[in-house]
């Protein structure tokens, strides 16, 4: 139950939040809406990969520790 609630909360918060630094925001404000959406999507895309790599690493570490206990 807690995992599903946390997953839904993360989806809602990630949809609301903006992933732009101050410099990117200043550049985008001078452009049109499609440029802003494209830049924001690109930032989110680049932000995802470190979390995937760290999550995968932690998964294998935990899996290896469980196998060694048996």
MOPAC internal coordinates of N, CA, C and O (Angstrom, degrees):
PM7 1SCF
backbone

  N    0.0000 0     0.00 0     0.00 0    0    0    0
  C    1.4523 1     0.00 0     0.00 0    1    0    0
  C    1.5225 1   110.54 1     0.00 0    2    1    0
  O    1.2310 1   120.63 1   136.73 1    3    2    1
  N    1.3429 1   116.40 1   -43.27 1    3    2    1
  C    1.4559 1   119.95 1  -179.68 1    5    3    2
  C    1.5259 1   111.54 1   -65.68 1    6    5    3
  O    1.2310 1   120.67 1   141.67 1    7    6    5
  N    1.3273 1   116.32 1   -38.33 1    7    6    5
  C    1.4657 1   119.69 1  -179.19 1    9    7    6
  C    1.5271 1   111.44 1   -65.35 1   10    9    7
  O    1.2310 1   120.33 1   137.87 1   11   10    9
  N    1.3206 1   116.98 1   -42.13 1   11   10    9
  C    1.4603 1   119.16 1   179.86 1   13   11   10
  C    1.5199 1   110.97 1   -67.84 1   14   13   11
  O    1.2310 1   119.90 1   141.59 1   15   14   13
  N    1.3357 1   117.79 1   -38.41 1   15   14   13
  C    1.4611 1   120.89 1   176.79 1   17   15   14
  C    1.5231 1   110.86 1   -63.49 1   18   17   15
  O    1.2310 1   120.32 1   136.70 1   19   18   17
  N    1.3334 1   117.00 1   -43.30 1   19   18   17
  C    1.4541 1   121.20 1   179.07 1   21   19   18
  C    1.5233 1   111.17 1   -64.08 1   22   21   19
  O    1.2310 1   120.32 1   139.23 1   23   22   21
  N    1.3154 1   116.99 1   -40.77 1   23   22   21
  C    1.4663 1   121.35 1   179.05 1   25   23   22
  C    1.5296 1   110.66 1   -62.53 1   26   25   23
  O    1.2310 1   120.15 1   134.20 1   27   26   25
  N    1.3109 1   117.31 1   -45.80 1   27   26   25
  C    1.4710 1   121.16 1   179.19 1   29   27   26
  C    1.5253 1   110.35 1   -64.60 1   30   29   27
  O    1.2310 1   120.03 1   139.58 1   31   30   29
  N    1.3145 1   117.55 1   -40.42 1   31   30   29
  C    1.4589 1   121.29 1   178.68 1   33   31   30
  C    1.5237 1   111.07 1   -62.84 1   34   33   31
  O    1.2310 1   120.24 1   137.66 1   35   34   33
  N    1.3180 1   117.15 1   -42.34 1   35   34   33
  C    1.4633 1   121.02 1   178.71 1   37   35   34
  C    1.5238 1   110.54 1   -63.49 1   38   37   35
  O    1.2310 1   120.09 1   138.53 1   39   38   37
  N    1.3193 1   117.42 1   -41.47 1   39   38   37
  C    1.4551 1   120.00 1   178.43 1   41   39   38
  C    1.5209 1   111.67 1   -62.56 1   42   41   39
  O    1.2310 1   120.16 1   138.34 1   43   42   41
  N    1.3113 1   117.30 1   -41.66 1   43   42   41
  C    1.4664 1   120.89 1  -179.46 1   45   43   42
  C    1.5224 1   110.64 1   -67.30 1   46   45   43
  O    1.2310 1   120.23 1   134.17 1   47   46   45
  N    1.3244 1   117.17 1   -45.83 1   47   46   45
  C    1.4665 1   121.01 1  -177.79 1   49   47   46
  C    1.5215 1   111.02 1   -66.92 1   50   49   47
  O    1.2310 1   119.73 1   140.04 1   51   50   49
  N    1.3282 1   118.12 1   -39.96 1   51   50   49
  C    1.4547 1   120.06 1  -179.15 1   53   51   50
  C    1.5247 1   111.45 1   -67.97 1   54   53   51
  O    1.2310 1   120.17 1   151.62 1   55   54   53
  N    1.3090 1   117.28 1   -28.38 1   55   54   53
  C    1.4585 1   120.57 1   177.96 1   57   55   54
  C    1.5259 1   110.79 1   -73.33 1   58   57   55
  O    1.2310 1   119.95 1   147.06 1   59   58   57
  N    1.3106 1   117.70 1   -32.94 1   59   58   57
  C    1.4622 1   121.84 1  -177.25 1   61   59   58
  C    1.5294 1   111.84 1   -81.48 1   62   61   59
  O    1.2310 1   120.20 1   141.67 1   63   62   61
  N    1.3239 1   117.22 1   -38.33 1   63   62   61
  C    1.4626 1   121.43 1  -172.06 1   65   63   62
  C    1.5293 1   111.84 1   -72.68 1   66   65   63
  O    1.2310 1   121.38 1   -25.25 1   67   66   65
  N    1.3269 1   114.97 1   154.75 1   67   66   65
  C    1.4588 1   122.25 1   174.79 1   69   67   66
  C    1.5147 1   108.67 1  -109.78 1   70   69   67
  O    1.2310 1   120.74 1   -43.91 1   71   70   69
  N    1.3204 1   116.19 1   136.09 1   71   70   69
  C    1.4590 1   120.15 1  -176.96 1   73   71   70
  C    1.5229 1   110.22 1  -106.74 1   74   73   71
  O    1.2310 1   120.35 1  -122.95 1   75   74   73
  N    1.3092 1   116.94 1    57.05 1   75   74   73
  C    1.4549 1   119.86 1  -179.52 1   77   75   74
  C    1.5170 1   110.00 1  -123.74 1   78   77   75
  O    1.2310 1   121.26 1   -42.81 1   79   78   77
  N    1.3250 1   115.20 1   137.19 1   79   78   77
  C    1.4562 1   119.58 1   174.16 1   81   79   78
  C    1.5284 1   108.45 1   -79.36 1   82   81   79
  O    1.2310 1   120.50 1    -6.06 1   83   82   81
  N    1.3139 1   116.64 1   173.94 1   83   82   81
  C    1.4650 1   120.39 1  -177.28 1   85   83   82
  C    1.5252 1   111.97 1   -64.35 1   86   85   83
  O    1.2310 1   119.79 1   141.49 1   87   86   85
  N    1.3185 1   118.00 1   -38.51 1   87   86   85
  C    1.4683 1   121.00 1  -179.58 1   89   87   86
  C    1.5238 1   110.87 1   -68.14 1   90   89   87
  O    1.2310 1   120.54 1   136.78 1   91   90   89
  N    1.3255 1   116.57 1   -43.22 1   91   90   89
  C    1.4680 1   119.83 1   179.26 1   93   91   90
  C    1.5198 1   110.12 1   -64.19 1   94   93   91
  O    1.2310 1   120.58 1   139.85 1   95   94   93
  N    1.3106 1   116.50 1   -40.15 1   95   94   93
  C    1.4585 1   120.45 1  -179.88 1   97   95   94
  C    1.5181 1   111.06 1   -63.50 1   98   97   95
  O    1.2310 1   120.19 1   139.86 1   99   98   97
  N    1.3296 1   117.23 1   -40.14 1   99   98   97
  C    1.4693 1   120.56 1   179.31 1  101   99   98
  C    1.5210 1   111.33 1   -64.88 1  102  101   99
  O    1.2310 1   120.16 1   140.98 1  103  102  101
  N    1.3222 1   117.30 1   -39.02 1  103  102  101
  C    1.4584 1   120.80 1   179.24 1  105  103  102
  C    1.5234 1   110.39 1   -68.71 1  106  105  103
  O    1.2310 1   120.72 1   139.10 1  107  106  105
  N    1.3289 1   116.22 1   -40.90 1  107  106  105
  C    1.4572 1   120.63 1  -176.38 1  109  107  106
  C    1.5274 1   111.75 1   -70.53 1  110  109  107
  O    1.2310 1   120.07 1   146.43 1  111  110  109
  N    1.3266 1   117.47 1   -33.57 1  111  110  109
  C    1.4618 1   119.93 1  -178.62 1  113  111  110
  C    1.5219 1   112.21 1   -62.75 1  114  113  111
  O    1.2310 1   120.31 1   155.55 1  115  114  113
  N    1.3252 1   117.01 1   -24.45 1  115  114  113
  C    1.4573 1   119.50 1   178.16 1  117  115  114
  C    1.5326 1   112.12 1   -84.71 1  118  117  115
  O    1.2310 1   119.67 1   170.44 1  119  118  117
  N    1.3249 1   118.23 1    -9.56 1  119  118  117
  C    1.4639 1   122.67 1  -178.79 1  121  119  118
  C    1.5114 1   112.31 1  -103.28 1  122  121  119
  O    1.2310 1   121.01 1    13.33 1  123  122  121
  N    1.3441 1   115.68 1  -166.67 1  123  122  121
  C    1.4624 1   119.76 1   179.45 1  125  123  122
  C    1.5288 1   111.13 1   -95.55 1  126  125  123
  O    1.2310 1   120.84 1    -2.59 1  127  126  125
  N    1.3187 1   116.01 1   177.41 1  127  126  125
  C    1.4659 1   121.94 1  -173.40 1  129  127  126
  C    1.5228 1   112.80 1   -66.63 1  130  129  127
  O    1.2310 1   119.58 1   143.04 1  131  130  129
  N    1.3267 1   118.41 1   -36.96 1  131  130  129
  C    1.4636 1   120.10 1  -178.26 1  133  131  130
  C    1.5288 1   111.32 1   -66.30 1  134  133  131
  O    1.2310 1   120.02 1   145.02 1  135  134  133
  N    1.3307 1   117.56 1   -34.98 1  135  134  133
  C    1.4640 1   120.10 1   176.49 1  137  135  134
  C    1.5210 1   110.46 1   -66.56 1  138  137  135
  O    1.2310 1   120.36 1   140.39 1  139  138  137
  N    1.3154 1   116.91 1   -39.61 1  139  138  137
  C    1.4626 1   121.14 1   179.95 1  141  139  138
  C    1.5162 1   110.90 1   -64.48 1  142  141  139
  O    1.2310 1   120.27 1   135.55 1  143  142  141
  N    1.3142 1   117.10 1   -44.45 1  143  142  141
  C    1.4602 1   120.59 1   179.56 1  145  143  142
  C    1.5226 1   110.90 1   -65.55 1  146  145  143
  O    1.2310 1   120.18 1   140.51 1  147  146  145
  N    1.3181 1   117.27 1   -39.49 1  147  146  145
  C    1.4635 1   121.16 1   178.93 1  149  147  146
  C    1.5193 1   112.10 1   -64.77 1  150  149  147
  O    1.2310 1   120.52 1   137.24 1  151  150  149
  N    1.3232 1   116.60 1   -42.76 1  151  150  149
  C    1.4559 1   120.34 1   178.86 1  153  151  150
  C    1.5203 1   111.05 1   -66.69 1  154  153  151
  O    1.2310 1   120.08 1   138.16 1  155  154  153
  N    1.3094 1   117.45 1   -41.84 1  155  154  153
  C    1.4556 1   121.33 1   179.10 1  157  155  154
  C    1.5301 1   111.00 1   -63.49 1  158  157  155
  O    1.2310 1   120.23 1   138.17 1  159  158  157
  N    1.3091 1   117.16 1   -41.83 1  159  158  157
  C    1.4617 1   121.24 1   177.51 1  161  159  158
  C    1.5246 1   110.93 1   -63.98 1  162  161  159
  O    1.2310 1   120.15 1   139.79 1  163  162  161
  N    1.3244 1   117.32 1   -40.21 1  163  162  161
  C    1.4580 1   121.27 1   178.52 1  165  163  162
  C    1.5203 1   112.14 1   -63.75 1  166  165  163
  O    1.2310 1   120.45 1   139.37 1  167  166  165
  N    1.3152 1   116.74 1   -40.63 1  167  166  165
  C    1.4622 1   120.91 1   178.51 1  169  167  166
  C    1.5256 1   110.04 1   -64.64 1  170  169  167
  O    1.2310 1   120.27 1   135.41 1  171  170  169
  N    1.3267 1   117.09 1   -44.59 1  171  170  169
  C    1.4608 1   120.40 1   178.44 1  173  171  170
  C    1.5209 1   111.18 1   -62.73 1  174  173  171
  O    1.2310 1   120.29 1   140.86 1  175  174  173
  N    1.3282 1   117.04 1   -39.14 1  175  174  173
  C    1.4609 1   122.15 1   179.15 1  177  175  174
  C    1.5270 1   110.64 1   -62.33 1  178  177  175
  O    1.2310 1   120.18 1   136.11 1  179  178  177
  N    1.3193 1   117.26 1   -43.89 1  179  178  177
  C    1.4608 1   120.54 1   179.23 1  181  179  178
  C    1.5235 1   112.40 1   -70.65 1  182  181  179
  O    1.2310 1   120.18 1   152.33 1  183  182  181
  N    1.3221 1   117.26 1   -27.67 1  183  182  181
  C    1.4543 1   121.45 1  -178.13 1  185  183  182
  C    1.5342 1   111.84 1   -75.52 1  186  185  183
  O    1.2310 1   119.53 1   154.65 1  187  186  185
  N    1.3157 1   118.49 1   -25.35 1  187  186  185
  C    1.4593 1   122.15 1  -174.01 1  189  187  186
  C    1.5282 1   112.44 1   -71.05 1  190  189  187
  O    1.2310 1   119.27 1   142.44 1  191  190  189
  N    1.3123 1   119.00 1   -37.56 1  191  190  189
  C    1.4593 1   121.56 1  -171.21 1  193  191  190
  C    1.5289 1   114.51 1   -63.58 1  194  193  191
  O    1.2310 1   118.25 1   138.84 1  195  194  193
  N    1.3252 1   120.94 1   -41.16 1  195  194  193
  C    1.4707 1   117.73 1   175.78 1  197  195  194
  C    1.5286 1   112.88 1   -60.59 1  198  197  195
  O    1.2310 1   120.18 1   142.31 1  199  198  197
  N    1.3224 1   117.26 1   -37.69 1  199  198  197
  C    1.4631 1   119.83 1   178.94 1  201  199  198
  C    1.5320 1   111.12 1   -67.61 1  202  201  199
  O    1.2310 1   120.04 1   142.36 1  203  202  201
  N    1.3035 1   117.53 1   -37.64 1  203  202  201
  C    1.4643 1   120.86 1   177.52 1  205  203  202
  C    1.5297 1   110.08 1   -64.83 1  206  205  203
  O    1.2310 1   120.48 1   135.72 1  207  206  205
  N    1.3251 1   116.69 1   -44.28 1  207  206  205
  C    1.4662 1   120.12 1  -179.56 1  209  207  206
  C    1.5277 1   111.80 1   -64.40 1  210  209  207
  O    1.2310 1   120.05 1   134.79 1  211  210  209
  N    1.3109 1   117.52 1   -45.21 1  211  210  209
  C    1.4684 1   120.59 1   179.77 1  213  211  210
  C    1.5229 1   110.46 1   -66.11 1  214  213  211
  O    1.2310 1   120.14 1   139.00 1  215  214  213
  N    1.3319 1   117.33 1   -41.00 1  215  214  213
  C    1.4577 1   120.97 1   178.04 1  217  215  214
  C    1.5165 1   112.23 1   -62.46 1  218  217  215
  O    1.2310 1   120.40 1   138.37 1  219  218  217
  N    1.3195 1   116.83 1   -41.63 1  219  218  217
  C    1.4607 1   120.92 1   177.98 1  221  219  218
  C    1.5281 1   110.90 1   -64.98 1  222  221  219
  O    1.2310 1   120.50 1   137.85 1  223  222  221
  N    1.3085 1   116.66 1   -42.15 1  223  222  221
  C    1.4591 1   120.91 1   178.24 1  225  223  222
  C    1.5276 1   110.79 1   -61.75 1  226  225  223
  O    1.2310 1   120.08 1   133.57 1  227  226  225
  N    1.3152 1   117.45 1   -46.43 1  227  226  225
  C    1.4634 1   120.82 1   178.73 1  229  227  226
  C    1.5239 1   111.69 1   -63.09 1  230  229  227
  O    1.2310 1   120.20 1   141.99 1  231  230  229
  N    1.3280 1   117.22 1   -38.01 1  231  230  229
  C    1.4586 1   121.01 1   178.49 1  233  231  230
  C    1.5313 1   110.58 1   -59.83 1  234  233  231
  O    1.2310 1   120.40 1   133.32 1  235  234  233
  N    1.3326 1   116.84 1   -46.68 1  235  234  233
  C    1.4618 1   119.71 1  -178.47 1  237  235  234
  C    1.5261 1   111.86 1   -70.14 1  238  237  235
  O    1.2310 1   119.94 1   146.31 1  239  238  237
  N    1.3212 1   117.71 1   -33.69 1  239  238  237
  C    1.4662 1   120.06 1   176.75 1  241  239  238
  C    1.5238 1   110.00 1   -64.87 1  242  241  239
  O    1.2310 1   119.98 1   133.28 1  243  242  241
  N    1.3192 1   117.65 1   -46.72 1  243  242  241
  C    1.4665 1   121.08 1   179.89 1  245  243  242
  C    1.5196 1   110.93 1   -64.84 1  246  245  243
  O    1.2310 1   120.46 1   138.68 1  247  246  245
  N    1.3317 1   116.72 1   -41.32 1  247  246  245
  C    1.4618 1   120.66 1   178.73 1  249  247  246
  C    1.5233 1   110.90 1   -63.46 1  250  249  247
  O    1.2310 1   120.13 1   140.08 1  251  250  249
  N    1.3172 1   117.36 1   -39.92 1  251  250  249
  C    1.4645 1   121.28 1   179.99 1  253  251  250
  C    1.5323 1   110.49 1   -67.59 1  254  253  251
  O    1.2310 1   119.93 1   139.80 1  255  254  253
  N    1.3224 1   117.74 1   -40.20 1  255  254  253
  C    1.4641 1   120.27 1   179.18 1  257  255  254
  C    1.5361 1   111.29 1   -65.40 1  258  257  255
  O    1.2310 1   120.08 1   141.47 1  259  258  257
  N    1.3296 1   117.45 1   -38.53 1  259  258  257
  C    1.4616 1   120.08 1   178.39 1  261  259  258
  C    1.5113 1   111.05 1   -66.29 1  262  261  259
  O    1.2310 1   119.95 1   142.47 1  263  262  261
  N    1.3348 1   117.71 1   -37.53 1  263  262  261
  C    1.4698 1   121.12 1   179.83 1  265  263  262
  C    1.5208 1   111.42 1   -69.40 1  266  265  263
  O    1.2310 1   120.10 1   147.44 1  267  266  265
  N    1.3258 1   117.41 1   -32.56 1  267  266  265
  C    1.4729 1   120.43 1   179.45 1  269  267  266
  C    1.5226 1   112.56 1   -73.60 1  270  269  267
  O    1.2310 1   119.46 1   154.28 1  271  270  269
  N    1.3339 1   118.64 1   -25.72 1  271  270  269
  C    1.4627 1   121.89 1   179.83 1  273  271  270
  C    1.5254 1   111.44 1   -74.06 1  274  273  271
  O    1.2310 1   120.03 1   153.56 1  275  274  273
  N    1.3086 1   117.55 1   -26.44 1  275  274  273
  C    1.4665 1   121.59 1  -176.82 1  277  275  274
  C    1.4737 1   111.43 1   -77.10 1  278  277  275
  O    1.2310 1   120.10 1   180.00 1  279  278  277

